[in-house]
Amino acid sequence: MKKLLCILTALLMAALLTACGSSSEKNAAGAGAPKQEAPSSAPAPKTQSGKTLVVYFSGTGNTKKLAGNAANVLGADVFEIQPAEPYTSADLNYNDKTSRATREQNDPSARPKIKNKIENFDQYDTVVLAYPIWWGQEPRIIDTFVESYDFSGKTIVPICTSGSSDIDRSAAALAVNTTGAATWKEGKRFEPDASDDTLGQCFQEIGLIE
């Protein structure tokens, strides 16, 4: 009888040790496994006035870069103004008084044709208009654009690239030529590679983003 009790006690101890060991292994596995974090993403900037479209024309690529950066900051759609007759390097030769761009800029009534069109323009409440400065003015194709759509009730924000000229003269001319009663925000000249912080601060100052 005594021998049987010893055997039963030994079996009980073995069972307890096995259970404890299994529990310890589970706890170690739980502590050492990597945690699955939910993917995080920065919230899109919230515009003050609804959906935004960045429209740009770029002769040499500088304004295209600025427009892309602006769209990223605003979380906006992008539309490129494509001339029906593309500009060549000869067309943009500032030193040639007979070049196409020179002739257009010397003619306030010139309206180069645009190849493409914005679909569902009405869905946008804010239009950021990006363009280079040519001979101190907006390219005439930008005048074509602002005369081609009804901007009634929309907010327009002009931005430009330029070696030296500011945006004031071109923005004032565009405000006069724009079809419909739009609200024009103060424009600004930027470097093509303007940082997100620089653009974001400007857009926040004029109340375009919160």
N, C-alpha and C positions, 0 to 999 in steps of 0.2 A: 504493500500500500504506500509506504513511504517512498519507494522507488517510482511508483506511478505519479505521485504528487510532484516529484522532482522533474519528471519528464514533461508533465503538463505545464509546470512553471517555466521550463526552458522554452517550450513552444510558444507560450504567451509572450515572453520577452522578445523572442525573435520576430514575432508578428508586429509588436510595437516598434521595434527598431526599423523594420522595413517600411512601415507607414510614415515614420518621421523622416526617413531618408527621401521618400518620394515627395513629401511636402516641401522639403528643402530644395530639391531640384526644380520644382515648379516655381518657387519664389525666385530663385536665381535666374531662371530663364526669363521671367517677367521683368526683372530689374535690368537685365542686360539687353533686351530687345529694343531697337530704335523706335521712337514714337512717330506715328504717322501724322504729320502736321497737315492741316488743310492748306492748299495753295493760297498764297496771299497776293493781292494785286492792289496797286494804288488806285483810289477812287478817281473816276474821270472828273475833270473840272466842271463845275456847274455854271453854265452861262446864266446871266441875269435875264435874258430875253428869249429863251427857247433855242431852237435848232440853228446852228451856225454853218455857213459855207465860206470857205476861203477860195476866192477867185484870183487867179494870177495870170499875168502875161510875162514871159521871160525871153529876151532876145539872145542872151549869152549864157544863161543858166544860173546867174547870181540870184535873181528874184525867185526862181523855182526853189532854190535851197531855203530862202527865207520863208516862202509860203509853206513849205513842208514843215519847217520848225514851228510856225505859227499854228498850223493845223494840229500838230501833236500836242501843243500846249492847251489848245482849246477843245480837243477831242472833236474836231470839226470835219466835215466832208471837204473835198478839194475838187476844183474844176479849173482846168487849164484852158485859157483862151488860145485857140489855134487859128492863125491867119489862113484865109483861103489861099493866099499866095505866101508861102513861107519866106522869111527874111534870110538872105544870104549874108555872108561876111562883107561882100561888096556893098550890099544895101545899107549896111550899118557903118560904113566908112565915114566918120565924122569929118575927115579932112577933104572929102570930095563934095563940093557944093552941088553936084548934080546927082548924088546918090539918092536912092529911093527915100530913105528915112529923112534926109535933109529936105527934100522937096515936100514930103508930107508935113514935117514940122513947121515949114514956112507957110503952109496953107491951113488956116484954122478950120476950113470947111472939109478938109480931107477926112474920109471915113473908110479906112481899109475894111474889107469884108471879113467876117468871122466864119470859119468852116463848121464849127460844132455848136451845139445848143444845150442849155441846161434843161433837163427834164424835171417837172414838178417844182418849178422855181418858187411857187407859192408856199411850199412847206418850210421855207427858211425865213426866220425872223431877223437874222443878222448876217450881213455880208462883209467879210474882210476882203478888201480890194488891194491886191499887191501888184506893184508895177515898178519898172525902172524909170528914172528920169532921163529924158532925151532932150538935149538943148534947153534945159531948165524947165521943161514941161512934161506932161504925161504923153506917152505915145498916143497918136491919133486913134489907134485901135481900141484904146480904153474908152475914148469918147463914143466910139461905135457901140461898145458894150453897155455903157450906162444909158444909152438912148434906145437900146433894144429890148429892155424889160421894164415892167412897171414896178417901181420900188416903193409904191405907196405903203406906208405903215412900217417899213423896214428900217433897220439901223445899219448904217454904212460906216465902216472903219477903214480909212485909207492908210496903207503903209507902203514905203518905197525903199528902193536901193538907189544909191547915187554916189558918185565920187566926191561931190561937193555941194550940189544944189539941195536946198531943203524942200519940204513937201508943200509948203503953204500955197504957192502959186498954182500948182497943179490941182490941189484939193479944192481950192476956190472955184477953179474953172469947171471941174467935174460936178460940183454941187449945182452949178447953174445949168449944166447940160443934162443932168439926170432926169429921167422920166418918172413922174410921180412925186408925191410929197414924202420924202424920206428924212430921217433924222441922221445928221452927219456928226460923228464923233471926231474929236481932234486927232489928226493924223501925225505920223512920226516917221522919220527916216532911220533905217537900221542898217547895220552891216549884214551881209548875206548870211554869215554864220553866227548871228545873234543868239545868245544862250537862252535856254528855257527860262532861267530866272529873270533875265532882262525883259523878255517878251511877256512873261507872266506878270511882272510888276507893272508894266505899261498897261496891259489889258485890265488889270485890277484897278489901276488908278482912274481909268475912264469908265469903270463900272461894267465892263464886259463880262468879267467873271467874279465870283464871290471869293 
